[in-house]
């Protein structure tokens, strides 16, 4: 069933559609609190009435029919929701992930585990780095940590508000914590890391609102390419 106006206001419907939410099933999969926060992240000026409207659609009722306890639960869900954001277009995310893959290739050439990361601000490359843990004898020299340090130096600020970080591999807990503390706007990673991933595989630090109120995360961008470089590296090592 397609979402329509009425009952949804025209600007709200247009923004929902731009976010890929076209049908009632799309809205159900997203959830009313998430959709509400995405509308705000997209720059739409909305009030609680929009949240009531979205929830009412999912319950096949009207906003006026929602009871006080239902509205309270919705507001609590919004307050406790992990950060969400509107991510860049697919082609832009793939562009920066390819730059991160180039960094990963540099790691592989040095015998380092091939992970690369880049930092972008307003669509412009700010910093790029790759793993150097082995050569530096320093476990902290993950691609993400090094990229954050370079970006901080370039911007003369350890806070990286508004920046996006692209990583070929799901960040570990150390790097996820650093990304959150740097207050980057969005983290985009390629391949999942089933052994140590802290963005959903083992745990999800980005979903802990007590720790994270700033950084949204998205995985799976060029995942095959990102996992492929790791697979080839370890195959060569075993060979």
Beta strands, then each sheet from edge to edge (+ up, - down):
strand 1: 116-121
strand 2: 124-130
strand 3: 163-169
strand 4: 186-191
strand 5: 216-218
sheet 1: 2+ 1- 3+ 4+ 5+
end
